[in-house]
Amino acid sequence: MALPDNPQQQLDWEARQRPRAAVAAAAAGVLIIGGQLFRGAAFRDAPRADVLDAFERLQAPGPVERQPSLQIQVAEFLDDRMMSFLIPSIAEGLGYFCLAYALTFLAAATRARRQQFPKIALYLPAIGGVLMGVVSIVGAIGLV
């Protein structure tokens, strides 16, 4: 990212971008936290397949591979509530995209005021936010 020729150009750019960055930051907070809270509420009664349960099954008579999987109940629960998992995950992913925009704006404003600010730090919020958003959305789709 090239630095502006004079401070007034930077201030003008920031004035144009500031409302978008503020909306993006607010949306990020609502989408990320809201998505996590909604998913947590929807799945608080989900069955759990703990490691200790698996170890207890080793004591049962007969071969372990003939016993039904502990993951069947978890998979059925997820299948019954697929949209309750996908919608919050997509909202959370969109929140991470918004967060990337807001943090990139802040990094650009900081870099313009402080030359010692590492140039790579301009790109890290965008890369990290986009990757987190993609992981949230694609991971949920892959799980379902």
Disulfide bonds with the S-S distance in Angstrom:
none
